[in-house]
Amino acid sequence: MSFITLLRPLHWVKNLLVFVPIFFAREIFMADRMMAAFYAFLAFSLTASAVYIINDIVDRQHDAQHPIKRLRPIASGAVSITQAVMLLVILLAGGAILVYFLSPQLAVIIGAYLLLNLLYSFYLKHWPIFDIVLISSLYLLRVVGGGVASQTHISTWLILCTVFISLFLIVGKRRVEFSQLHRRKVLGLYSGELLDHLFGIAAGLTIISYGLYTILGVNSELAVYSIFLVLIGIFRYLLITYRSAVAEYPERVLWSDKIISGSVLAWLIFMYFIFY
């Protein structure tokens, strides 16, 4: 069980972004492209779990002092450093084999994803603003990786919306962490007011970019009405961020909050009928 926890499979939900280009390109019924995206999902998941292990090894002493993170397998001693390194090697090898047979271009994307994660873990996570923007770029790399693997065109609208919604989620996470006693060191260089401003800016840019996309990027007059579902999701997430610590883990909010998960599902159904 400790090894499964170490992999953090719940976080793999972020890697579902590899399917986004296919959905927006109206190609979800093309089996070859869906299969390619699925392999890309596996490659990103294996690599992401490897990165989590690296982070847990590097941060094990700090995590041991945290009221919640001290329960992580490495920080608690349930998994030894040697065992963690062995699992790390297996994950990286598995991801490398997948991308080798799937796409050389995807190998570049996965390599960039891994490199940026390492830069973050060892250096840039201590730089304010850079830490937020870099994490946002990792979300975008997942979308680009899905497009590259499935050979699907990625529109500039999709890039903009991905960047802004990821910034919204990341800043929200930082805002929750800022109010806690045990928090990452870089948050000492922020202020609550600055994070509030950044949070509001990211929310506004997400709504505006998506709204413009529904008008200029979709050949349907009905698409603009999906903005109401997006507004429900964004506003609900804002409410949760200021009322609950659960927003520290955005992937948990997606599954645990019925209003947000319902708005996402309703949006998927609405856009499905528009696209297909």
Stockholm file with secondary structure:
# STOCKHOLM 1.0

chainA/1-276         MSFITLLRPLHWVKNLLVFVPIFFAREIFMADRMMAAFYAFLAFSLTASAVYIINDIVDRQHDAQHPIKRLRPIASGAVSITQAVMLLVILLAGGAILVYFLSPQLAVIIGAYLLLNLLYSFYLKHWPIFDIVLISSLYLLRVVGGGVASQTHISTWLILCTVFISLFLIVGKRRVEFSQLHRRKVLGLYSGELLDHLFGIAAGLTIISYGLYTILGVNSELAVYSIFLVLIGIFRYLLITYRSAVAEYPERVLWSDKIISGSVLAWLIFMYFIFY
#=GR chainA/1-276 SS CHHHHHHCGGGGGGGGGGGHHHHHTTCTTCHHHHHHHHHHHHHHHHHHHHHHHHHHHHTHHHHTTSTTGGGSHHHHTSSCHHHHHHHHHHHHHHHHHHHHHHCHHHHHHHHHHHHHHHHHHHTGGGSTTHHHHHHHHHHHHHHHHHHHHHTCCCCHHHHHHHHHHHHHHHHHHHHHHHTSSSCCGGGGGSCHHHHHHHHHHHHHHHHHHHHHHHHHTCSCTTGGGGHHHHHHHHHHHHHHHHHCGGGGSHHHHHHHCHHHHHHHHHHHHHHHHHHC
#=GC SS_cons         CHHHHHHCGGGGGGGGGGGHHHHHTTCTTCHHHHHHHHHHHHHHHHHHHHHHHHHHHHTHHHHTTSTTGGGSHHHHTSSCHHHHHHHHHHHHHHHHHHHHHHCHHHHHHHHHHHHHHHHHHHTGGGSTTHHHHHHHHHHHHHHHHHHHHHTCCCCHHHHHHHHHHHHHHHHHHHHHHHTSSSCCGGGGGSCHHHHHHHHHHHHHHHHHHHHHHHHHTCSCTTGGGGHHHHHHHHHHHHHHHHHCGGGGSHHHHHHHCHHHHHHHHHHHHHHHHHHC
//
